[in-house]
Amino acid sequence: MAGRFDGKVAVITGSASGIGQSVAERLAQEGANCVIDYNGHPEQAEAARVKIVNAGGKAIVCQADVTSIPDTTRLIDVAWSELGSCDILVNNAGVEKGADFCDVTEADYDLVMNVNLKGAFFLTQSFVRKLRDAKKPGRVINISSVHEDMVFPHFQSYCASKGGMRMLMRDLAMELGPLGITVNNVAPGAVATPINKHLLETPALLDPLLRNIPLGRMGTPEEVAGLVAYLASDEASYVTGSTYVIDGGLMRNYKEQ
């Protein structure tokens, strides 16, 4: 049985662990050739590549800092030079820094905005330029957050970056539609990933959160990856300009404690 992504090439940023790794694995399982992007942990990226290859897929590893425009350009160039194309872009790389508003430093603000918003902006630009010149369609999927819409006190820069990603997605969907390029956001709520290790191990923090989630549990990276795979597929060829929330009902039930 042919895979949904046979012959397709996908670049997934921040895919050495967490949601990004699960997305790369899911797309590879369905036939995509994947570029695993990492910044600081080559051993994790190589482990992710080996896992995909051992499962019968194809993946290469590329180090690229999404805050660097030369790096984002090189990341797309590597996909084309080594795998022959780049059809799917998943802007997954992201960071958060928590602090009281009056204590936020310029360095932390710049880091969050540069990784979460600037990185997605200019990597998408590199991706689209190649597709435009090749006259090929494509898919852009941003891993956003429920906090593109839902407040998150003490994480102001994170919320601002995700709110910016929401408007960027909407704008690009209109501008790039005539090129056959769709743009959508996936907005996870609470997902069990390594970044949430402290939360998962601290009942005083975890229990109030779970009470706010109607389904009563955190999501998994694999569940997020399933939604990304749909949006990357031909089944979603008429889907663009929208955010798809995957949060167990958190946004509809959230209350500050």
N, C-alpha and C positions, 0 to 999 in steps of 0.2 A: 504494500500500500504506500503510495507516494505521500510524503510529508507536505504540510501546508507551506513550508518555507524552502522546499528543494530549489536550489539555484540562487537563493537569496543570501545576501551578506548583511550582517547586523553589527553595529558598533554599540556597545553598552558601556557607559562610563561608570566608574566606581564598581566594577563587576568582580572584584577579587573576593568579595564577601557579601553577606546580607541579601537584600532584595536584588541587587544587581547581579550577584552570582546566580541566584535562582532564575532570574530572567534569562541569562545566558544559557543556563542548562536547559530551560524549557524550549527556547527557540532552537537550540541545537538538537534536542530530541525530535523536533519536527522538521529537521532537515537544513536549518540555516547554518552557514559558516559564520562564526562569531569572532569578533575582536574583543578580547578582554582587556579593558583599560584599568590601569592602577596608577597610583602616584607614589605611595610610600612603602608598600609591602610586596616586593616581588615574589616572595615565597608563597604568599596566599594566592597571587595571580597564577603562578605556575601550578599550584595544587588544583585550582579551579580548571585550568586548561587540561590537566591530566585526567581529571574526573570526566570531563566532556569527551575526551578522546577515548578513554576506556569504555565509555558507553556507546561508542560508535560514531560520535560526532566529529566535527572539525572546528578547531579554535586556534587562534594565535594570540600572543600576549604583546601588548604595546604600553610602554610607560608614557603617560602624558598628564601634565598638570593642566586641568581645565581652565585655570585662571590665566594661563599663558596662551595668547593667540597663536604664536608659532607652533606651540604644542598641539593645539586643537586642529590647526591646518595639517600638521604631520599625521595626526591620528587618522584623519579621513584619507589622506594620501596613501598611508600604509594599507588601508582596506582595499583601495583601488589597485595598488601595485602588487600586493601579495595575494589578494583574493578575487580581483577582477571587477569589483563593483562595491557599492555601498547603498543598499536599498532601504534599510531600517536604522533609525537612530533612536536610542533610548537614553535620554538625559537623566541619569540616575544619581550621579555624584552630588553629595550634599553634606553640609555641616550645620551645627547649631551651637550657639553660645548663650548660656543663660546668665542674666544679671539684672539687678534692679536698674530701671531706666537711667537713673542719675549716675550709675556706676559703669555704664557701657563705655568701653574704650574705642577709640577710632580704629585701632588695629583689629579688634574683634569684629566691629561693624564691617570693615572692609573685607575681612576674610569671609564672612557669611555671605555678603552680597556678591563678592567676586566668584565664589564657588557656585552658589546656588542660582544666580541670575546671569551675571556676565558670562560665566562659562557656558551655560546653555545657549545664550544669545549667539555668541561667536562660533561655537561648535556647529550649531544649526546653520549658521551662515555658510561655513565651509562645506557642510553636507549638501546644502541646497545649490550652491554654485556648481558643484560637480554634476549634480542631477540635471540642472538647467542646461549645462553645456552638452551633456549626453542625451538630452531630450528624453529622460526617463522619469517615471513617477516615483514616489517614495512615501515613507511613513515616518513621522516624528512623534514619539511618545515621551512626554515629560513625566518623571516621577515627582509629583508635587506633594501636597499634604492637605489634610483637612484644614490646616492652618492657613491655607490660601483664602479661607473664608471665616474660620472659627478663631476666636481670640485665644491667645496663649500668653498670659501675663508673665513678664520677665524674659520673654523670648521675642522682643520687638523686632529685631533685625531679621530673624528667621521668618516671622509672619510677613514682614514687608517684602522679603525676597520671594516668598511663595505667592503673595498677592500680585507681585510684578510678573511672576511666571504665568499666572492665570491670564492677565491682560495681554502678555506677549503671545500666548497660545491663541487667544481669540483673534488678535490682529494678524498673526501669520496665517491662520486658517483662511482668512479672507484674501490675503495677498498671494498666497502660494497655491490656492485652489486651482487657478487656471493652469498651473504647471502639473497638475495631477498629484500634488503633494498634500497629504492630510496631516493635521496637527491636532493632537489631543493630550489632555492631562489625565493621569491616574493619581488620585488623591487618597493615599492610605491614612488610616487612623492609627491606632496602637497596634504595632506589629512586633512580634517576638524576633528581634534581631540582636546581634552582638552590641550595638550601640545602646540597647536597652537592658544590658546585663544588670546594672545596679537596680533598676526598677523591678525587674523580674525576681530579684533576690531580696527585695525589701517589702514585706507584707504591708507595712504602714503606708507605703506609696501605691502598691499594686492593688490592694483591696478596694480603696475608694474609686480607682479608675475602673475596675471591673464592674462596680455597681453602676457606673455611668454608661456601660455598654449593654444594650438590650440583649445581645446574644451571649453575654456573660463570659466572654473570653477574648484574648488578643488574637489578631490575625496571624497568618503565617506568610513568610516570603513566597512560598509556592502558590498561595491563593492570589497574591498580587501578580505574580508572573503569569498566571492563567489569564487575567484580565489584559495584561500587556500583550500576550500572544494573540488574543482576539483582535485588539486594535491594530496590531501589526499585519494581520492576515487580510486576504482578499475578501473575506466575509464582512470586513468593516470598510469596504472601499467607498461607501457613501456616508461614512461617519467622520465628521471633522468639526472642530471648533467647540468642543465640549470637555468638561471635567467629569470623570467617572469616579465617584466616591466609593471606597471599599473600606468600611470602618465598623461593621457590625451594628450600625445604627447610632454610633457615638454622637455624631453631629446633631441628630434630632433629639437627643436626650441629655446633652452635656449641661452640667451645672457646676459652677465654682463651689468648692468645699469651703 
